[in-house]
């Protein structure tokens, strides 16, 4: 008798759960509608950038403005190309500068910050907490406010007017260390212990066990840092035209004002497109990693 | 004998730890700690440019700059309060919005990568050159007819405020406390800012959700947990450490883009009063740190660390 009761109760329970599932379907639809609305807000500037880049000049000045282009042309891009060829420094030089600054700044930051985050997350040693609170404190100071001391330090080190002036400070941002530490803390200790028992050195453990396991974290950091470095015009430290990054050259074209509106629209498109592509590549990689990782406790 | 060996192993390990930190720490010391100390020095002195020998001269003036900032300066305290209030409004909303979005974006559906990119767009579009170009675009669009557009906008604004006021009045007369209502109204008014400010946080949470072992969800499913239970018993505790990361990031982000920083910047580079600017940034940093410590302390107590 009692058994039957429990079975009945179980059935009722199951039945109830089915209903709940249905309700969550309705909830899901609602959520997606909400997400769609939020998404429209976010995507609108990009839609405008893409359309503006394809608009001929008369449509750019049209009032009332239209979001979508009527007669798409690649005129703006060919204008930009002509402008680039006229520039004093070959344009490939700007691209090379950007690759050097962004690449070294990003990779260096990810490696240095991860290296430092590993002992902070997984080792115990004196001075750890003080160090960590210093990191958090340093994040509070805005870059704009410490500009003058930064400049003084850069010239004191003698790396003014050098790629290093942009690359080296980027390596020791506090944010990356903080982010990596939070993710490494979640790694199970047993992973590292088993490696240690098998005779791996700390260096080995870091590269072959810790880093592959926190791949989502450092890819996120890479996206983040790429965005920072890509947006850097370097006008504060780099005086020589040969050293300036692409962003600077493009900004000069945008600063041409009304006369160069078409080229400026094309520039905006390029500046926005590169980080988006980088983001998409990194994001798809984040997905691939997690399917293969796993722990058996 | 055994004990001695153990100790040396421990020392070896901590030595390895120090070596790992060293490259980062050197950079940190040179670029950040030093600039912090210099900012502190500037705050306690009047800085003037030495026209004869080049460089700058510091005249120690004690707490003069602090006194000026807190007692004499026209707008500092007001701007500081606004910035802090904005931050306090932003932080919980951004955190929950980001977590919510991350959970949606973590589900499998066609075009997921694209949708994720869309939600990361505000971060990408927030660069100097793009802002300049967008302003230029806006200028082009309403250049000749600016006055007309302004008029249209003004009239639209009027009707908007009218309807919102009407709604607020209605809620107040329904007996809703004005404080809660004020918060909701401000939050609604800032909704675009909040969405735009949560790009990085969404990515953080997606990475956090990805690092939850799939076996946990399997177990929950086998045990017959509902979606609601799974969220509160599995997902939420597992992303809890990252909620702190997210809160810290939001506070920092909201602070570095706040009006106080703009004020400090304009005081330093338009009025050339570096001492006062340093004081502004020091005071606001201290306040932000206090908020950070309180908030993180409150969250940390409830945090569950897997291990």
Interface residues (C-beta under 8 A of the other chain):
Chain A: X17 X20 X21 X24 X31 X32 X35 X38 X39 X41 X42 X43 X45 X46 X48 X49 X52 X60 X61 X62 X63 X65 X112 X113 X115 X116 X118 X119 X120 X123 X124 X125 X126 X131 X134 X135 X136 X137 X138 X139 X140 X141 X142 X143 X144 X145 X146 X147 X148 X149 X150 X152 X153 X157 X168 X169 X171 X172 X174 X175 X177 X178 X179 X182 X183 X185 X186 X188 X189 X202 X203 X206 X214 X216 X217 X219 X220 X223 X224 X227 X230 X231 X233 X247 X250 X251 X254 X255 X257 X258 X261 X264 X265 X267 X268 X271 X272 X275 X276 X279 X280 X283 X284 X286 X287 X289 X290 X294 X295
Chain B: X13 X14 X16 X17 X18 X20 X21 X23 X24 X25 X26 X27 X28 X30 X31 X32 X33 X34 X35 X36 X38 X39 X42 X101 X104 X113 X114 X115 X116 X117 X118 X119 X120 X121 X122 X123 X124 X125 X127 X128 X129 X130 X132 X133 X134 X136 X137 X139 X140 X141 X142 X143 X144 X145 X192 X195 X196 X200 X203 X204 X206 X207 X208 X210 X211 X213 X214 X215 X224 X226 X227 X228 X241 X242 X244 X245 X248 X249 X252 X255 X256 X261 X264 X265 X268 X274 X277 X278 X280 X281 X285 X288 X289 X292 X305 X306 X307
